[in-house]
Amino acid sequence: MISSSSVFNFNTVLTKKKLNEVNKMTKKKWFHPKRETGWKEESSARIRRANVYGHTVNEASGRYGRLLLAEQQMFALSNVTTDPGTKMKAESDAKYFKRKREKMKKKVSKFIAKS
């Protein structure tokens, strides 16, 4: 049986602000990542990236593997979040790790080509 508190009154006009409040109250965390990243939206970009990269120590070997893992974690977060601010920050962090990884890959390929 449906309780009276869960029935939505369609005659009520909801403003955008009120609708956001209702959505925040009913949201449940459904994405459970496999590992802790230490990423917090309110931190600066430098701190967020250091935390994510720092939490990859035991998970991957080598700098390239750690950068790849950090990139994958951030893309996963940006794909599942519904908050636009979180999505934007997670995407920018993922792109940062991708640039670092690709730059490292180019350096290694140049070194191998010289040998």
N, C-alpha and C positions, 0 to 999 in steps of 0.2 A: 504494500500500500504506500502511496506517495504522501509524505507529510506536507502539511500546509506551508511550512517554512521553505520547502524546496520548489514550490510551484511559483512560476514567474508570472507576474501580473502584466499582461501585454498592454494594458491601458496606461501604464506608467511610462512617461517619456524619460529616457536616460540620456544625460549629457555625456559627452566623450570622457570627461573627467570621472564621472560616476561609474561609467562602464569599465574604465581602467581599474578602478578600485574594486569592483565586483570581480573582474578577471583575476586580479592579484590575490584576492581572498580564496578563490576556488582553484588556483593553480596548485598542482602537485608535481613534485620532482619525479619525472619518469625516466630521465636519462641518468644512468648510474655508470660513470666511467670506470674502467678497469683499474686505473691507477690515479693516485693523488698528484695534482700538478702544482698546487700552491698558487694558482692564478686567481687574482681578485680584481674585479672590475674597477674598484676605486683606487687601486695603486697606479703609479706612473708607469709608462711603457717600459722604461728601463728596469724597474723592479719586477714587473709582471714577467718580462722575458727572462730575467735572471732566475726567478723562481721556477719557471717551467723548465728551463735548461738544467738547473740544479737538481730537479727531481728526476731527471733521466739518467743519473749516474749509474744506478744499479740495473737499469732496464736494457741499456744498449752499450755496445762496446765501440770505442773510437769516437772521435769528434763527429765524423760524418753520420754515423748511426744515431748519435744523440740529437743532432740537428734534424735528421729525418723524423725521428720519433716526436720531437717537440712540434715540428710542423704538422704532423698527422694529428696530434692531440688538439692543436689549435683549430685546424680545419674541422675536426669532429665537433668541437664546441660551437664553432660558428654555424655549422649546419643544423644543429639541433635546437639552438636557442630561439626564443620568440622575441626577446628584447632587442630592439634595434641598436642600442648603445653597446650591448655586450657583443652582438654580432659584428659590428664595425671594428671594435677593439680586438676581438679574437681573430678576425680576418686579417687585420693589419699585422698582428703578431705572427700569424701563420706565413704571411708573405715575407716578413722580415727573415724568418728562419729559412724559408725557401731561397731567398736571395743569398744568404750566408752559405747555404749548402751548395748552391750552384757556383758561387764564386770559388769555393773550396775545390769543387770538382774541376773547374777550369785550371786552377793552379796545378793540380795533380796531373792533369792531362798534358799541360805544357812541360812539366818536369819529365814525364815519361817520354814525350816526343824528343826532348833534348838528349836523352840517354842513348 
